């Protein structure tokens, strides 16, 4: 999904006491409207430092291999556009896709092959 100039994966912060899979389901529904999906294994873990809302945070991201039954998306207000991106599409997006997401897309493709 595009937020500003950058393309990002569905994601967000866990709520206090929330399990990983529950948080993934909640964030996916909030950001895409998709409420039914099969959550597979973690395919990529990465970390970085960022300043969301101006405060330095240590971000730890887990990327799951998921399957959905629909490709219809209802975007949240924080996103301007969405795309279903495959490995063959990555060059067209260049540096507009974060490297962590690029790596996760490549690893997800390897899971399918």
N, C-alpha and C positions, 0 to 999 in steps of 0.2 A: 504494500500500500504506500502511496506517496503522501508524505507530510512535508510541505514546503518543497524544496528541490530534491530531497533525498527519498529513496525507496527503502522501506523497512518491512520487517516481518511482523506478524501479529505478536504483541507482547505487552508486558506491563509488570507492575509490582504485585507480589502476593499480598493478600490481606493477612492480618495477624491470625495465626492458627490455620491458615488455608493450605491444603495439600497442593502439590505441584499440578497434578492433573485437573483438580477443581479450578485452580487459577487459570490454567490454559483454556479450559472450557469457557470460563466466565469472560476472559479477555477476547477470545475468538467470537463469542456471541456479541459482546459490546462493540467490537470493531468491525465485524463483518455481517452480523445477523445470522451466521451459521451456528446452529445449536445442536447438530448431530454430527459426530465424527468419531472415528476409531483412532485412538492414540496408541502409537507404537513405541518403540524403543527411543531412548535418547541417542541422537546420531552425532551431536556436536556440542561441546561445552567451550565457552570462551569467556574472557573477562577483560574489562577495560575500565578506565576512569572517565567520567563525564560530569557535566554540570547541569543536570535537569533542574529547572527552576532556580538556577544560579548557585546551587550548593554542590560542592564536589562530592561525588558518590562513587563507590566501588561497585561496578555492575558485574554480576555473574549471570551469564545467559546460558540456558539449556535449550537446545533445539531438538524437538521431537519429530519423528517421522509419523505423519498423520494422514489419514484418508477421509475424504468427505464424500457424501452422496450427491451433493449439488455443487454447481459452479456459480450459482447465483449469489451475489453479494449485495448487502445493504450497508453502505459505508457509514461509519460514525462521523460526527461533525468535525473531528480533528484530522480527517484524511480527505484528500481531494480526488484521489483516483486509486484504482486497484488494477493489478495484473496478475495472471497466473504465469509465473516465470519458470522456464525450463533451462537446462544447461545450455542448449543451443541459442537461447535468447540473451545470455549474459553479456556478450560483447556489445550488443546494442545499447545496454544500460551503462556501460563503462563504469566510471567512478561514482555514479549516482546510487549504486547499491553498495551498502556497507560491506567490507571484506568478510566480516563474520557471517553475514547472510549469504554472500556468494559461496563461501566454503560449505555452509549448510545445504545449499541447493545442490552442489556437486555431490556431497555425501548422500543426500536423499536419493539422487539419481542412481548412485551405486547400489543402494539398497533394493531398488526396483529391478536393476539389471540382473 
